């Protein structure tokens, strides 16, 4: 099996891969030289063999990272979509994915975080915390120096151990469960128990309600479950919430990020709004499309509104934060973006957001998204 070696001369000044070989579908191994910092791949990173980077080199991909064998990095591993390996995933620093993480075994020197689920045939181990939007599952044990948190259930063939607390939206299923602080499962709370105490029978803690705000009334107990079945209507306002149980599709998500990427690369230089990255572009477009919250309200008393807006915008940029200051009725309102994680919104709401962002892109660029994506594909 051939090996592609990525060295300093194949990166631009921003650490982005510009080599001649297509790494989105590479037949063989990919090895990244040491001490290159974070090596960025604008699209996906995929190899039929292993993906490995030396000490002092991390991996970051705009889409997913997938290897037929293992994935190993001297620094961190980060992907906009999922991370998947036939064997193990190992990073000297953290591992983070916008979607799920799946491998034979998963180990990180710092934290492990996924917008979707985390699953390993062997164990999962992190020096810091482990967090997943959905479930966490391991054939062997799960261990974290900090806390363990999952929107859905946590399941391990062996024990679950955390330096701090353990929290699951639905259930915890393991032979033993141990945490320094509390163990919380939906509406049920169990006091931590030292590993080895009590009987060795399987511990199963379950709840009847998966916590997620109702889109209509924003009550804190929306996706109700009774007898293991999801209800179709919110008991508080009667609105249809059955769509919240359906997962978003990967093609839907890929099209959305392709739309954002195309808008970013074709953004007009004459626009008053400019972005330093695709992520900044995405969050701004989402806020303009209405997917936002109020971060702050600043009364404009004795202050020039445009001057105040300019100063706040400069402070936001200096802090490398994502926010949008707008003058409205004698106040400076600072909008902040909402999360688009799987746990935060269902497929119907995500589809509506995608349509709204497409309208914003056309209004601000003068070109519809289909044309932009077509031109991006042709340029590639």
SERO-4910 file (N, C-alpha, C, O; in steps of 0.05 Angstrom, whole numbers):
BEGIN
 pado doro    nc1    nc2    nc3   cac1   cac2   cac3    cc1    cc2    cc3    oc1    oc2    oc3
  Unk    A     17    -24      0      0      0      0     18     25      0     36     27     16
  Unk    A     13     44    -18     29     68    -20     24     87      3      3     86     16
  Unk    A     44    104      8     43    124     30     47    152     19     66    157      5
  Unk    A     29    170     26     32    198     19     44    213     43     32    213     65
  Unk    A     67    225     40     80    240     61     75    270     57     82    281     36
  Unk    A     62    282     77     56    311     75     77    326     91     80    322    115
  Unk    A     91    345     77    113    360     90    107    390     88     87    398     76
  Unk    A    125    406    100    121    435    101    116    448     74    100    466     71
  Unk    A    130    438     53    128    451     27    101    446     13     95    457     -7
  Unk    A     84    428     25     58    423     14     36    439     28     12    434     24
  Unk    A     44    458     46     25    474     61     30    503     53     52    512     47
  Unk    A      7    519     54     10    548     50     16    562     77     21    549     97
  Unk    A     15    588     76     23    603    100      3    599    123     10    603    147
  Unk    A    -22    591    117    -42    586    138    -42    557    147    -60    549    162
  Unk    A    -23    541    138    -22    513    146    -42    495    131    -47    473    140
  Unk    A    -52    505    108    -72    489     92    -57    472     72    -38    481     59
  Unk    A    -67    448     69    -55    429     50    -60    438     21    -83    443     14
  Unk    A    -39    441      5    -43    450    -23    -28    430    -42    -23    437    -65
  Unk    A    -23    407    -33     -8    387    -49    -25    377    -73    -49    382    -74
  Unk    A    -11    364    -91    -24    355   -116    -42    330   -112    -61    326   -127
  Unk    A    -36    314    -92    -52    290    -87    -79    296    -74    -81    313    -56
  Unk    A   -100    282    -83   -127    285    -72   -128    268    -46   -128    244    -47
  Unk    A   -131    283    -23   -131    269      2   -160    264     12   -164    253     33
  Unk    A   -180    272     -4   -208    267      3   -215    238     -2   -235    228      9
  Unk    A   -200    224    -19   -205    196    -25   -178    183    -33   -174    175    -56
  Unk    A   -160    181    -14   -133    171    -20   -131    141    -15   -139    131      6
  Unk    A   -121    126    -34   -118     97    -32    -90     91    -21    -71     88    -36
  Unk    A    -88     89      5    -63     84     18    -61     97     45    -81    104     57
  Unk    A    -36    100     55    -32    113     81    -26    143     77    -16    151     56
  Unk    A    -33    159     97    -26    188     97    -10    193    122    -20    189    144
  Unk    A     15    203    119     32    210    141     40    239    140     49    249    119
  Unk    A     36    253    162     42    282    164     67    286    181     69    275    203
  Unk    A     85    301    171    111    305    184    107    319    211     86    331    217
  Unk    A    127    316    228    126    328    255    130    358    255    142    369    237
  Unk    A    120    371    277    125    399    282    115    418    260    127    438    253
  Unk    A     91    411    249     79    428    229     56    445    240     43    460    226
  Unk    A     50    441    266     27    455    278      2    441    269      2    417    263
  Unk    A    -20    456    267    -46    445    258    -46    445    228    -45    467    215
  Unk    A    -48    422    216    -50    419    186    -79    419    179    -94    401    188
  Unk    A    -87    437    162   -116    441    155   -122    429    127   -106    433    108
  Unk    A   -144    416    125   -154    405    100   -182    417     96   -200    412    111
  Unk    A   -185    433     74   -210    448     70   -234    429     67   -256    436     75
  Unk    A   -230    406     55   -253    387     51   -249    364     70   -241    368     93
  Unk    A   -254    339     61   -251    316     79   -223    304     77   -208    311     58
  Unk    A   -216    287     95   -191    272     96   -197    243     98   -208    234    118
  Unk    A   -191    228     77   -199    199     77   -177    182     65   -165    190     45
  Unk    A   -171    160     78   -150    142     69   -159    113     74   -172    107     94
  Unk    A   -152     95     55   -159     67     59   -141     54     80   -148     34     92
  Unk    A   -117     66     84    -99     57    105   -101     73    130   -123     80    139
  Unk    A    -78     80    141    -77     96    166    -73    126    160    -63    133    139
  Unk    A    -80    142    179    -74    171    179    -58    177    204    -68    172    226
  Unk    A    -34    188    201    -17    192    224     -2    218    221      9    224    200
  Unk    A      0    233    243     17    257    243     37    255    266     32    244    287
  Unk    A     61    266    261     82    265    281     78    284    304     58    299    305
  Unk    A     96    283    324     94    300    347     94    330    338    110    337    320
  Unk    A     77    345    350     76    374    344     60    380    319     60    402    309
  Unk    A     45    360    309     28    364    285      0    354    291     -4    332    301
  Unk    A    -20    371    286    -48    364    290    -63    361    263    -51    368    242
  Unk    A    -88    352    264   -103    348    240   -130    362    243   -144    359    263
  Unk    A   -138    379    223   -163    392    223   -175    391    195   -162    399    176
  Unk    A   -200    381    193   -213    379    167   -240    392    167   -255    390    187
  Unk    A   -247    406    145   -273    420    144   -296    400    144   -317    406    155
  Unk    A   -292    376    132   -312    356    132   -303    333    151   -293    339    173
  Unk    A   -306    309    143   -300    286    160   -271    276    157   -258    284    138
  Unk    A   -263    259    176   -237    246    175   -243    216    177   -256    207    196
  Unk    A   -233    200    158   -239    172    157   -215    156    149   -201    163    129
  Unk    A   -209    134    163   -186    117    156   -194     88    158   -208     80    177
  Unk    A   -185     72    139   -191     43    141   -177     30    164   -187     11    176
  Unk    A   -153     41    171   -139     32    194   -142     52    217   -164     61    222
  Unk    A   -121     60    230   -123     78    253   -118    107    245   -108    113    224
  Unk    A   -125    125    264   -119    154    262   -103    162    287   -111    156    309
  Unk    A    -80    174    282    -63    182    305    -50    209    300    -40    214    278
  Unk    A    -51    227    320    -40    253    317    -24    261    341    -32    256    364
  Unk    A      0    274    337     16    283    360      1    305    375      5    307    399
  Unk    A    -15    321    361    -31    342    374    -60    333    372    -66    310    376
  Unk    A    -78    352    367   -106    346    366   -117    337    339   -104    339    319
  Unk    A   -142    327    340   -156    319    316   -183    332    316   -198    330    336
  Unk    A   -190    347    294   -215    361    294   -227    359    266   -214    362    246
  Unk    A   -254    354    265   -268    352    239   -295    366    240   -308    365    261
  Unk    A   -303    379    218   -329    392    217   -351    372    218   -373    377    228
  Unk    A   -347    348    206   -367    326    206   -356    304    225   -346    310    246
  Unk    A   -358    279    217   -351    257    234   -322    248    232   -308    256    213
  Unk    A   -313    232    251   -287    220    251   -291    190    254   -304    180    273
  Unk    A   -279    174    236   -284    145    236   -258    131    229   -244    138    210
  Unk    A   -252    110    244   -228     93    238   -234     64    242   -248     57    261
  Unk    A   -223     47    225   -227     18    228   -214      8    254   -224    -10    267
  Unk    A   -191     20    261   -178     12    286   -181     35    306   -203     44    310
  Unk    A   -160     43    319   -163     63    340   -159     92    331   -149     97    309
  Unk    A   -167    111    348   -162    139    344   -147    149    369   -156    144    392
  Unk    A   -124    162    365   -108    170    387    -97    198    381    -86    203    360
  Unk    A    -99    216    401    -88    243    398    -74    252    423    -83    246    445
  Unk    A    -51    266    419    -37    276    443    -53    298    457    -50    301    481
  Unk    A    -69    313    442    -86    333    454   -115    324    451   -121    300    456
  Unk    A   -134    341    443   -162    334    442   -171    322    416   -158    324    396
  Unk    A   -195    311    417   -209    300    393   -236    313    392   -251    312    412
  Unk    A   -243    326    370   -269    340    368   -281    336    340   -267    338    320
  Unk    A   -307    330    339   -321    326    314   -349    339    314   -362    338    335
  Unk    A   -357    351    292   -384    363    290   -405    341    291   -427    346    301
  Unk    A   -399    318    281   -418    295    282   -406    274    301   -396    280    322
  Unk    A   -408    249    293   -400    227    311   -370    220    309   -356    228    290
  Unk    A   -361    204    329   -334    193    329   -337    163    333   -351    154    352
  Unk    A   -325    147    316   -328    118    317   -301    105    310   -289    111    290
  Unk    A   -293     86    327   -268     72    323   -266     48    341   -283     43    358
  Unk    A   -245     32    336   -240      8    353   -235     17    381   -248      7    400
  Unk    A   -216     36    385   -211     48    411   -207     78    408   -197     86    387
  Unk    A   -213     94    428   -210    123    427   -194    133    451   -202    126    474
  Unk    A   -173    148    447   -157    158    469   -147    186    463   -136    191    441
  Unk    A   -150    204    482   -141    232    478   -127    242    503   -136    236    525
  Unk    A   -105    257    499    -92    269    523   -109    289    536   -107    293    561
  Unk    A   -125    304    521   -144    323    533   -172    313    529   -177    290    536
  Unk    A   -191    329    520   -219    321    519   -227    308    493   -213    309    473
  Unk    A   -251    296    494   -263    284    471   -291    296    468   -307    295    488
  Unk    A   -298    307    445   -324    320    442   -336    314    414   -322    316    394
  Unk    A   -361    307    414   -375    302    388   -403    314    389   -417    312    409
  Unk    A   -411    325    366   -439    336    364   -459    313    364   -482    317    373
  Unk    A   -451    290    354   -469    267    353   -458    246    374   -452    254    396
  Unk    A   -457    221    368   -449    201    387   -420    194    386   -406    202    367
  Unk    A   -411    180    407   -383    170    409   -385    140    413   -398    131    432
  Unk    A   -372    124    396   -374     95    399   -347     82    394   -333     89    374
  Unk    A   -340     63    411   -314     49    408   -318     20    414   -332     12    432
  Unk    A   -305      3    397   -307    -26    402   -292    -33    427   -298    -53    441
  Unk    A   -270    -18    434   -255    -22    458   -262     -1    478   -286      6    482
  Unk    A   -242     11    491   -247     31    511   -247     60    500   -237     65    478
  Unk    A   -257     79    516   -255    107    511   -241    120    535   -250    116    558
  Unk    A   -220    135    530   -205    147    552   -196    176    545   -186    180    523
  Unk    A   -201    194    563   -193    222    559   -180    233    584   -190    228    606
  Unk    A   -159    249    581   -147    262    604   -165    283    617   -164    287    641
  Unk    A   -182    295    600   -202    314    610   -230    302    608   -234    279    615
  Unk    A   -249    317    598   -277    308    596   -284    294    570   -269    295    551
  Unk    A   -307    280    571   -318    267    547   -347    278    545   -362    277    564
  Unk    A   -354    288    521   -381    300    517   -391    292    489   -377    295    469
  Unk    A   -416    283    488   -429    276    463   -457    287    462   -471    286    482
  Unk    A   -466    297    439   -493    306    436   -513    284    439   -535    288    449
  Unk    A   -506    260    430   -523    236    433   -510    217    453   -502    225    475
  Unk    A   -508    192    445   -498    172    464   -468    168    464   -454    176    446
  Unk    A   -459    154    485   -431    145    487   -431    115    493   -445    106    511
  Unk    A   -417    100    477   -418     71    479   -390     60    475   -375     67    456
  Unk    A   -382     41    492   -356     28    490   -358     -1    497   -373     -9    516
  Unk    A   -344    -18    482   -345    -47    488   -331    -53    514   -337    -72    527
  Unk    A   -311    -36    521   -296    -40    546   -304    -17    565   -327    -11    567
  Unk    A   -285     -4    578   -291     16    597   -291     44    586   -281     49    564
  Unk    A   -302     63    601   -302     92    594   -289    106    618   -298    103    641
  Unk    A   -269    123    613   -255    136    634   -248    164    626   -238    169    604
  Unk    A   -253    183    644   -246    211    639   -235    224    664   -245    219    686
  Unk    A   -215    241    661   -204    255    684   -223    276    695   -222    283    718
  Unk    A   -240    286    677   -260    307    685   -288    293    684   -290    271    693
  Unk    A   -308    307    673   -335    296    673   -341    280    647   -327    282    628
  Unk    A   -363    265    648   -374    251    625   -403    260    621   -418    259    640
  Unk    A   -410    268    596   -437    278    592   -447    269    564   -432    270    544
  Unk    A   -472    260    563   -484    252    538   -513    260    537   -527    259    557
  Unk    A   -522    269    513   -550    277    510   -569    254    512   -592    256    521
  Unk    A   -559    230    504   -575    206    505   -563    187    527   -558    197    549
  Unk    A   -558    162    521   -549    144    541   -518    140    541   -505    149    523
  Unk    A   -508    128    563   -480    121    566   -479     91    572   -492     82    590
  Unk    A   -463     76    556   -463     47    559   -434     38    556   -419     46    538
  Unk    A   -426     20    575   -399      9    574   -400    -21    582   -415    -29    600
  Unk    A   -384    -37    567   -383    -66    574   -371    -70    601   -378    -90    615
  Unk    A   -352    -53    609   -339    -55    635   -348    -32    652   -372    -27    654
  Unk    A   -330    -18    665   -338      4    683   -338     31    670   -327     36    649
  Unk    A   -351     51    684   -351     79    676   -340     94    700   -349     92    722
  Unk    A   -319    111    695   -306    125    716   -300    154    707   -291    159    685
  Unk    A   -306    173    725   -302    201    719   -290    215    743   -297    210    766
  Unk    A   -271    234    738   -259    249    760   -279    268    772   -278    273    796
  Unk    A   -298    278    756   -320    295    767   -346    280    764   -348    257    772
  Unk    A   -366    293    752   -393    281    750   -398    265    725   -382    266    706
  Unk    A   -420    251    725   -430    236    701   -459    244    696   -475    244    715
  Unk    A   -465    252    671   -492    261    665   -501    249    639   -487    249    619
  Unk    A   -526    237    639   -537    226    614   -566    234    611   -581    235    631
  Unk    A   -575    240    587   -602    248    582   -622    226    586   -644    230    595
  Unk    A   -614    201    579   -632    178    582   -621    158    602   -631    158    625
  Unk    A   -602    141    595   -595    119    613   -565    116    616   -549    126    600
  Unk    A   -557    103    638   -529     94    643   -530     64    647   -545     54    664
  Unk    A   -514     50    631   -514     20    632   -486     10    634   -471     13    615
  Unk    A   -478     -1    657   -451    -11    661   -449    -30    685   -467    -30    701
  Unk    A   -428    -46    686   -424    -63    709   -420    -46    734   -432    -52    755
  Unk    A   -403    -26    732   -398     -8    755   -397     21    745   -390     27    723
  Unk    A   -406     39    763   -406     68    757   -393     82    780   -401     78    803
  Unk    A   -373     99    775   -359    113    797   -353    142    789   -343    146    767
  Unk    A   -359    161    806   -354    189    801   -348    203    827   -360    196    848
  Unk    A   -331    223    826   -324    238    851   -348    255    860   -354    257    884
  Unk    A   -363    267    840   -386    283    847   -411    267    840   -411    242    842
  Unk    A   -433    280    832   -458    266    829   -461    252    802   -447    258    783
  Unk    A   -479    233    801   -487    219    776   -516    227    770   -533    222    787
  Unk    A   -520    238    747   -547    249    740   -557    235    715   -543    235    694
  Unk    A   -582    225    715   -594    212    692   -622    223    689   -640    214    703
  Unk    A   -626    241    670   -652    252    665   -665    263    691   -654    282    703
  Unk    A   -686    251    699   -700    260    724   -691    244    748   -700    249    770
  Unk    A   -673    224    744   -664    207    766   -636    214    773   -619    217    756
  Unk    A   -630    215    799   -603    220    808   -593    198    826   -608    189    845
  Unk    A   -569    188    821   -558    168    839   -533    179    852   -517    193    839
  Unk    A   -529    173    878   -505    183    892   -481    166    882   -484    142    878
  Unk    A   -458    179    878   -434    164    869   -427    142    888   -430    144    912
  Unk    A   -416    121    877   -408     98    892   -380     91    884   -373     90    861
  Unk    A   -364     86    903   -336     79    898   -335     53    881   -351     35    886
  Unk    A   -317     52    862   -314     28    846   -309      4    863   -291      4    880
  Unk    A   -324    -17    859   -321    -41    875   -340    -44    898   -344    -66    909
  Unk    A   -354    -22    906   -373    -23    927   -399    -36    918   -406    -35    894
  Unk    A   -413    -49    936   -439    -61    929   -436    -85    911   -414    -95    907
  Unk    A   -459    -94    901   -458   -118    884   -447   -111    856   -446    -88    849
  Unk    A   -439   -131    841   -427   -128    815   -448   -131    793   -441   -133    769
  Unk    A   -474   -131    800   -494   -134    779   -495   -109    762   -486    -88    771
  Unk    A   -506   -111    738   -507    -89    719   -524    -67    730   -547    -71    739
  Unk    A   -513    -43    729   -528    -19    739   -542     -6    715   -530     -2    694
  Unk    A   -568     -1    717   -583     12    696   -601     33    707   -619     27    723
  Unk    A   -596     58    700   -611     80    709   -625     93    685   -611    100    666
  Unk    A   -651     96    686   -665    106    662   -685    127    670   -694    129    694
  Unk    A   -692    144    651   -712    165    657   -734    163    636   -733    147    618
  Unk    A   -755    180    640   -778    179    622   -780    204    604   -799    207    590
  Unk    A   -760    221    605   -763    246    590   -736    255    580   -717    259    595
  Unk    A   -733    258    553   -708    269    542   -710    299    540   -728    309    526
  Unk    A   -693    313    554   -695    342    556   -687    356    530   -664    353    521
  Unk    A   -705    372    519   -700    387    495   -722    408    492   -745    400    492
  Unk    A   -716    434    489   -736    454    488   -756    451    465   -747    444    443
  Unk    A   -781    455    470   -802    454    449   -798    479    431   -795    501    441
  Unk    A   -799    475    405   -795    497    386   -816    518    388   -811    541    382
  Unk    A   -840    510    397   -863    529    397   -865    544    423   -867    569    423
  Unk    A   -865    530    446   -869    544    472   -844    546    489   -843    559    509
  Unk    A   -822    532    479   -796    534    493   -797    523    521   -780    531    538
  Unk    A   -816    506    528   -816    493    554   -792    474    556   -782    464    536
  Unk    A   -782    470    580   -758    455    584   -761    425    584   -742    410    587
  Unk    A   -786    416    579   -791    387    580   -806    379    554   -829    371    555
  Unk    A   -792    382    531   -806    379    506   -809    351    495   -831    341    492
  Unk    A   -786    338    490   -789    312    476   -797    291    496   -781    274    504
  Unk    A   -822    291    503   -832    273    524   -833    244    516   -837    238    492
  Unk    A   -827    227    535   -829    198    530   -845    185    552   -842    191    576
  Unk    A   -864    168    544   -879    153    564   -879    124    555   -887    117    533
  Unk    A   -871    107    573   -870     78    567   -850     72    545   -854     52    531
  Unk    A   -829     89    542   -809     84    521   -817     94    494   -802     91    475
  Unk    A   -841    105    491   -850    116    465   -851    146    465   -859    158    485
  Unk    A   -843    158    444   -843    187    442   -872    197    436   -885    186    419
  Unk    A   -880    218    450   -906    230    445   -904    248    420   -882    258    414
  Unk    A   -926    252    406   -926    267    382   -932    297    386   -927    313    369
  Unk    A   -942    304    410   -949    331    416   -938    340    443   -937    324    461
  Unk    A   -929    365    445   -919    376    470   -943    379    489   -962    392    482
  Unk    A   -941    368    513   -963    371    532   -968    399    541   -990    405    551
  Unk    A   -949    417    538   -953    444    547   -969    461    527   -986    476    535
  Unk    A   -962    459    501   -976    476    481   -990    461    459  -1005    473    443
  Unk    A   -986    434    458  -1000    418    438   -987    417    410   -998    404    392
  Unk    A   -964    430    406   -952    431    380   -939    404    373   -932    389    391
  Unk    A   -936    399    347   -925    374    338   -895    374    343   -880    391    334
  Unk    A   -886    354    358   -857    351    364   -846    325    355   -824    317    362
  Unk    A   -862    310    339   -853    283    331   -828    285    313   -812    266    313
  Unk    A   -825    307    298   -801    309    281   -775    311    295   -754    307    283
  Unk    A   -776    319    321   -751    322    336   -737    295    341   -713    295    346
  Unk    A   -751    273    338   -739    247    343   -724    236    319   -709    217    321
  Unk    A   -728    249    295   -716    239    270   -689    252    267   -686    277    268
  Unk    A   -668    236    261   -642    248    258   -639    263    231   -652    256    212
  Unk    A   -621    283    231   -615    297    206   -598    279    189   -582    263    199
  Unk    A   -601    281    163   -586    264    145   -559    276    139   -556    301    139
  Unk    A   -539    259    134   -512    269    127   -512    284    101   -498    305     99
  Unk    A   -527    275     80   -528    291     55   -539    319     60   -529    339     48
  Unk    A   -559    322     77   -570    348     83   -549    366     96   -547    389     89
  Unk    A   -533    355    114   -512    370    127   -490    377    108   -479    399    109
  Unk    A   -482    358     91   -461    363     72   -469    385     52   -452    402     45
  Unk    A   -494    385     43   -503    406     25   -502    433     38   -495    453     26
  Unk    A   -509    434     64   -510    459     78   -482    471     80   -477    495     74
  Unk    A   -462    454     88   -435    464     91   -423    471     63   -406    488     61
  Unk    A   -431    456     43   -422    462     16   -432    490      7   -418    505     -6
  Unk    A   -457    496     14   -469    522      8   -454    544     22   -448    565     10
  Unk    A   -447    540     48   -432    560     63   -404    564     51   -395    586     48
  Unk    A   -391    542     44   -364    543     33   -364    558      7   -346    575      2
  Unk    A   -384    553    -10   -386    567    -36   -390    597    -32   -379    613    -46
  Unk    A   -408    604    -13   -413    632     -8   -388    646      2   -381    669     -6
  Unk    A   -373    633     20   -348    645     31   -328    650      9   -315    671      9
  Unk    A   -324    630     -8   -303    633    -29   -311    652    -52   -294    661    -67
  Unk    A   -337    658    -54   -346    677    -74   -357    703    -62   -372    717    -75
  Unk    A   -349    708    -37   -360    731    -23   -350    757    -37   -326    760    -41
  Unk    A   -368    776    -43   -360    801    -56   -342    818    -39   -348    823    -16
  Unk    A   -319    827    -51   -301    844    -36   -313    872    -30   -303    886    -13
  Unk    A   -334    879    -45   -347    905    -41   -366    905    -17   -376    926     -9
  Unk    A   -372    882     -6   -390    880     17   -379    893     42   -355    892     46
  Unk    A   -396    906     57   -388    918     82   -380    898    103   -365    904    122
  Unk    A   -390    873    100   -384    851    119   -364    832    106   -368    822     84
  Unk    A   -341    827    119   -321    809    110   -315    789    131   -318    794    155
  Unk    A   -306    765    123   -301    743    142   -272    733    140   -260    733    119
  Unk    A   -262    723    163   -235    712    163   -235    682    160   -213    670    156
  Unk    A   -258    669    162   -259    640    159   -288    631    151   -307    647    153
  Unk    A   -290    607    142   -316    596    135   -334    594    159   -358    599    157
  Unk    A   -323    588    182   -339    585    206   -351    612    214   -374    613    222
  Unk    A   -335    633    212   -345    660    218   -367    668    198   -387    680    206
  Unk    A   -363    661    173   -384    667    152   -410    652    159   -431    663    157
  Unk    A   -407    626    166   -431    610    172   -447    621    195   -471    624    193
  Unk    A   -433    628    217   -447    638    240   -461    665    235   -482    670    246
  Unk    A   -448    682    219   -460    708    213   -485    704    196   -505    717    201
  Unk    A   -483    687    176   -506    682    158   -529    670    174   -552    676    170
  Unk    A   -523    652    193   -544    640    210   -558    661    227   -582    660    231
  Unk    A   -542    679    238   -554    701    254   -572    718    237   -593    726    246
  Unk    A   -563    725    213   -580    741    195   -605    727    187   -626    739    182
  Unk    A   -603    700    187   -627    684    179   -646    680    203   -667    667    200
  Unk    A   -638    690    227   -656    689    250   -648    668    271   -660    667    292
  Unk    A   -627    652    265   -619    632    285   -599    644    304   -575    641    301
  Unk    A   -609    659    324   -592    675    341   -606    679    368   -630    674    371
  Unk    A   -590    689    387   -600    697    413   -589    725    420   -569    733    408
  Unk    A   -601    738    439   -591    764    448   -569    759    468   -573    748    490
  Unk    A   -545    768    462   -522    766    480   -521    789    500   -513    785    523
  Unk    A   -529    813    490   -528    836    508   -545    858    496   -549    860    472
  Unk    A   -555    876    513   -569    900    505   -556    923    519   -554    925    544
  Unk    A   -546    942    503   -530    965    514   -546    991    508   -549    998    485
  Unk    A   -556   1005    529   -570   1030    524   -551   1051    512   -529   1054    522
  Unk    A   -560   1065    492   -544   1085    479   -552   1113    488   -568   1127    475
  Unk    A   -542   1121    511   -548   1146    523   -524   1164    521   -503   1159    534
  Unk    A   -526   1186    506   -504   1205    503   -481   1193    487   -458   1203    489
  Unk    A   -486   1173    472   -465   1160    456   -474   1158    427   -497   1152    421
  Unk    A   -456   1164    409   -462   1162    380   -466   1133    373   -448   1117    377
  Unk    A   -490   1125    363   -496   1097    357   -475   1083    339   -467   1061    345
  Unk    A   -467   1097    318   -448   1084    299   -421   1081    312   -407   1061    306
  Unk    A   -413   1100    329   -387   1098    343   -387   1074    362   -368   1058    363
  Unk    A   -410   1072    377   -412   1050    396   -412   1023    381   -399   1004    390
  Unk    A   -426   1022    359   -427    997    343   -399    990    333   -391    967    333
  Unk    A   -384   1010    324   -357   1005    314   -339    995    336   -323    976    331
  Unk    A   -341   1007    360   -324    998    382   -330    970    391   -312    954    396
  Unk    A   -356    963    393   -364    936    401   -355    916    380   -346    894    387
  Unk    A   -359    923    354   -350    905    333   -320    899    334   -311    877    329
  Unk    A   -305    920    340   -276    917    342   -268    900    366   -250    883    364
  Unk    A   -283    903    388   -278    886    412   -284    857    407   -270    839    415
  Unk    A   -306    852    392   -314    825    385   -293    812    368   -285    789    372
  Unk    A   -284    827    347   -263    817    329   -237    811    344   -224    791    339
  Unk    A   -230    830    363   -205    826    378   -206    802    396   -185    789    400
  Unk    A   -230    795    406   -233    771    423   -237    746    407   -240    724    418
  Unk    A   -237    749    380   -242    726    362   -268    712    369   -270    687    368
  Unk    A   -288    728    376   -315    717    382   -333    720    358   -326    734    339
  Unk    A   -356    707    359   -376    709    338   -401    723    349   -416    711    364
  Unk    A   -405    747    340   -428    763    349   -434    784    328   -417    790    311
  Unk    A   -458    796    330   -467    816    309   -481    839    323   -504    836    332
  Unk    A   -467    862    326   -480    885    339   -498    900    320   -491    906    298
  Unk    A   -522    906    330   -542    920    313   -555    943    330   -563    938    353
  Unk    A   -557    966    319   -571    989    333   -601    986    328   -610    984    306
  Unk    A   -616    985    351   -645    981    349   -659    996    371   -656    989    395
  Unk    A   -675   1017    364   -692   1031    383   -677   1041    407   -684   1035    430
  Unk    A   -655   1056    403   -641   1068    424   -623   1049    440   -612   1056    461
  Unk    A   -619   1024    430   -602   1005    443   -583    993    423   -588    992    399
  Unk    A   -560    984    433   -542    968    417   -547    939    424   -539    930    446
  Unk    A   -560    924    407   -566    896    412   -543    878    400   -537    881    376
  Unk    A   -532    861    416   -510    844    407   -522    816    404   -528    802    423
  Unk    A   -525    807    379   -535    780    373   -512    760    375   -489    766    367
  Unk    A   -518    736    385   -498    714    385   -511    690    372   -535    686    374
  Unk    A   -495    674    358   -506    651    343   -515    628    361   -502    623    382
  Unk    A   -536    614    353   -545    590    367   -530    566    355   -519    567    333
  Unk    A   -529    544    371   -517    520    361   -534    506    341   -559    508    342
  Unk    A   -522    492    322   -537    476    302   -531    447    306   -533    431    287
  Unk    A   -522    439    330   -516    411    336   -542    394    333   -564    404    333
  Unk    A   -538    368    330   -560    349    327   -580    352    351   -604    350    348
  Unk    A   -568    357    375   -585    358    398   -601    384    399   -622    385    412
  Unk    A   -591    405    385   -604    431    387   -627    435    368   -645    451    373
  Unk    A   -628    420    346   -649    424    326   -654    399    310   -635    384    303
  Unk    A   -679    394    303   -687    371    287   -683    376    257   -676    398    249
  Unk    A   -689    356    240   -685    358    211   -703    379    198   -695    393    180
  Unk    A   -728    382    208   -746    402    196   -737    430    202   -736    447    184
  Unk    A   -729    435    226   -719    462    234   -692    468    219   -688    490    211
  Unk    A   -675    447    217   -650    451    202   -655    457    173   -642    474    161
  Unk    A   -675    443    161   -682    449    133   -692    477    130   -685    491    110
  Unk    A   -708    487    149   -718    515    148   -695    535    150   -695    555    136
  Unk    A   -676    529    168   -653    546    171   -637    547    145   -628    568    136
  Unk    A   -633    523    133   -617    522    108   -630    539     86   -616    553     72
  Unk    A   -657    537     84   -671    553     64   -668    583     70   -664    599     51
  Unk    A   -670    591     95   -668    619    103   -640    630     98   -637    652     89
  Unk    A   -619    613    103   -591    622     98   -587    625     68   -572    643     59
  Unk    A   -599    608     52   -597    610     23   -608    637     13   -597    649     -5
  Unk    A   -630    645     25   -642    671     18   -623    694     25   -620    713     10
  Unk    A   -611    692     49   -593    713     58   -568    715     40   -559    737     33
  Unk    A   -558    691     32   -535    691     14   -541    705    -13   -525    720    -23
  Unk    A   -565    699    -24   -572    711    -49   -576    742    -46   -568    757    -63
  Unk    A   -588    750    -23   -592    779    -19   -565    794    -16   -563    816    -25
  Unk    A   -545    781     -3   -520    794      2   -500    792    -20   -482    809    -23
  Unk    A   -502    771    -37   -483    767    -59   -495    773    -86   -480    779   -105
  Unk    A   -521    771    -88   -535    775   -114   -535    751   -131   -543    752   -154
  Unk    A   -526    728   -120   -524    703   -135   -538    681   -119   -534    679    -95
  Unk    A   -554    664   -132   -567    642   -117   -546    620   -111   -526    618   -124
  Unk    A   -553    605    -90   -533    586    -79   -527    563    -99   -505    553    -99
  Unk    A   -546    555   -115   -541    533   -134   -519    542   -154   -502    526   -161
  Unk    A   -521    567   -163   -500    577   -181   -473    578   -167   -453    571   -179
  Unk    A   -473    588   -142   -447    589   -127   -435    562   -124   -411    559   -127
  Unk    A   -451    542   -116   -440    515   -112   -431    503   -138   -411    488   -139
  Unk    A   -445    508   -160   -437    498   -186   -410    510   -194   -392    496   -205
  Unk    A   -406    536   -190   -381    550   -197   -358    539   -179   -335    537   -188
  Unk    A   -364    533   -153   -343    522   -136   -334    495   -145   -310    489   -145
  Unk    A   -353    478   -154   -346    451   -163   -329    453   -189   -310    438   -192
  Unk    A   -336    472   -207   -322    475   -232   -293    485   -227   -274    477   -240
  Unk    A   -290    503   -207   -264    514   -200   -246    492   -189   -221    493   -193
  Unk    A   -258    473   -174   -242    452   -162   -232    432   -183   -219    413   -176
***
